[in-house]
Amino acid sequence: MDARYIAGLFDGEGSISLRMRKNRNDLTFEIRLYNSSSEILAIKKETHLSWNISKNEKDRKKIVYVLSLTKMEEIHSFLSSIIPFLRIKKRQAETMFSLIESRQNTPKKPYTREQIGMINLIRKENWRAKKFENALYEQK
């Protein structure tokens, strides 16, 4: 699997998210890939990153494999390899990449205005994707 293939898979079946950690004033960074083919598990070997792997069988006719990364340095490494080939999630990935780079220098300090702007942009892109997806389902 080369970086182009993984980027295409991520564009179609991946997500970039930020969530508030419980009982902390901090964020969890996360990258996920979803697919019903067990071949997606080869990405773990190909990228040499510590992907968490789970199966989502709940309320589905098919098993969906979920690969996720939550370590900032690994997300940074993964994004650096696929950003040149992304199309749909390129802007969001570049923003997450920049946010991680800026946080690596100041991991325990409060978020700067610039970093908060990047966080809002990532969340806005997720909202746009959900809104677009909902519009597609409404048309059917």
C-alpha positions as CSV (number, residue, x, y, z in Angstrom):
1,M,0.0,0.0,0.0
2,D,1.5,3.3,-1.0
3,A,0.8,6.8,0.4
4,R,-1.5,7.6,-2.5
5,Y,-3.7,4.7,-1.9
6,I,-3.8,5.4,1.9
7,A,-4.6,9.0,1.2
8,G,-7.5,8.0,-1.1
9,L,-8.8,5.7,1.5
10,F,-8.5,8.4,4.2
11,D,-10.3,11.0,1.9
12,G,-13.2,8.6,1.6
13,E,-13.3,6.6,4.8
14,G,-11.3,8.7,7.3
15,S,-12.0,11.4,9.9
16,I,-10.0,14.0,11.8
17,S,-11.4,15.0,15.2
18,L,-10.8,17.0,18.3
19,R,-12.6,16.3,21.6
20,M,-12.4,17.8,25.0
21,R,-10.9,15.4,27.6
22,K,-13.1,14.6,30.5
23,N,-12.2,16.5,33.7
24,R,-9.4,18.4,31.9
25,N,-9.1,21.6,30.0
26,D,-7.4,19.9,27.1
27,L,-8.2,18.3,23.7
28,T,-7.7,14.8,22.4
29,F,-6.5,14.7,18.8
30,E,-7.7,11.7,16.8
31,I,-7.5,10.3,13.3
32,R,-9.7,7.4,12.3
33,L,-10.1,5.1,9.3
34,Y,-13.2,3.0,8.8
35,N,-13.7,0.1,6.4
36,S,-15.6,-3.2,6.1
37,S,-12.6,-5.0,4.5
38,S,-10.1,-6.6,6.8
39,E,-7.4,-5.5,4.3
40,I,-7.5,-2.1,6.0
41,L,-5.5,-3.8,8.8
42,A,-2.5,-3.9,6.5
43,I,-2.2,-0.1,7.1
44,K,-0.9,-0.8,10.6
45,K,2.0,-2.8,9.2
46,E,2.6,-0.4,6.3
47,T,2.8,2.8,8.4
48,H,4.7,1.3,11.4
49,L,2.4,3.4,13.7
50,S,0.6,2.2,16.8
51,W,-2.9,2.2,15.4
52,N,-5.7,1.1,17.8
53,I,-7.9,-1.4,16.1
54,S,-11.5,-2.2,16.9
55,K,-14.5,-3.8,15.2
56,N,-17.9,-2.1,15.1
57,E,-20.5,-4.8,14.7
58,K,-23.4,-3.0,16.5
59,D,-26.5,-2.5,14.4
60,R,-24.8,-3.3,11.2
61,K,-25.0,-6.1,8.7
62,K,-21.3,-5.9,8.1
63,I,-18.3,-5.7,10.4
64,V,-16.6,-2.3,10.2
65,Y,-13.0,-2.1,11.2
66,V,-11.9,1.1,12.8
67,L,-8.2,2.1,13.0
68,S,-7.4,5.1,15.2
69,L,-4.4,7.2,16.2
70,T,-4.4,9.5,19.2
71,K,-0.7,10.2,19.8
72,M,0.1,13.7,18.4
73,E,3.5,12.7,17.0
74,E,2.0,9.7,15.2
75,I,-0.8,11.7,13.8
76,H,1.8,14.2,12.6
77,S,3.8,11.5,11.0
78,F,0.8,9.9,9.3
79,L,-0.5,13.3,7.9
80,S,2.9,14.3,6.6
81,S,3.0,11.1,4.4
82,I,-0.5,11.6,3.0
83,I,-1.2,15.4,2.8
84,P,0.4,15.7,-0.7
85,F,-2.1,13.2,-2.1
86,L,-5.3,14.3,-0.3
87,R,-8.1,16.1,-2.1
88,I,-11.2,16.2,0.0
89,K,-9.7,16.4,3.5
90,K,-6.5,18.3,2.5
91,R,-7.3,21.6,4.2
92,Q,-8.5,19.9,7.4
93,A,-5.4,17.7,7.5
94,E,-3.0,20.6,6.8
95,T,-4.7,22.5,9.7
96,M,-4.4,19.6,12.1
97,F,-0.7,19.2,11.0
98,S,0.0,22.9,11.7
99,L,-1.9,22.7,15.1
100,I,0.2,19.7,16.2
101,E,3.4,21.4,15.2
102,S,2.5,24.5,17.2
103,R,1.5,22.4,20.2
104,Q,4.7,20.4,20.2
105,N,6.6,23.5,21.4
106,T,4.1,24.3,24.1
107,P,2.2,21.2,25.1
108,K,1.1,22.2,28.6
109,K,0.4,25.9,28.0
110,P,-3.0,27.3,27.2
111,Y,-4.0,27.4,23.6
112,T,-3.1,30.6,21.7
113,R,-5.6,32.6,19.7
114,E,-4.0,31.2,16.5
115,Q,-4.3,27.6,17.8
116,I,-8.0,28.2,18.8
117,G,-8.6,29.5,15.2
118,M,-7.1,26.2,13.9
119,I,-9.3,24.2,16.2
120,N,-12.4,26.0,15.1
121,L,-11.5,25.5,11.4
122,I,-11.1,21.7,12.0
123,R,-14.4,21.6,13.7
124,K,-16.1,23.7,11.0
125,E,-14.8,21.3,8.3
126,N,-16.3,18.4,10.3
127,W,-19.6,20.3,10.5
128,R,-19.6,21.0,6.8
129,A,-19.0,17.3,6.0
130,K,-21.9,16.3,8.2
131,K,-24.1,19.0,6.7
132,F,-23.2,17.8,3.2
133,E,-23.8,14.2,4.0
134,N,-27.2,15.0,5.6
135,A,-28.2,17.0,2.4
136,L,-27.3,13.9,0.3
137,Y,-29.6,11.7,2.4
138,E,-32.4,14.2,2.3
139,Q,-32.3,14.1,-1.6
140,K,-33.1,10.4,-1.7
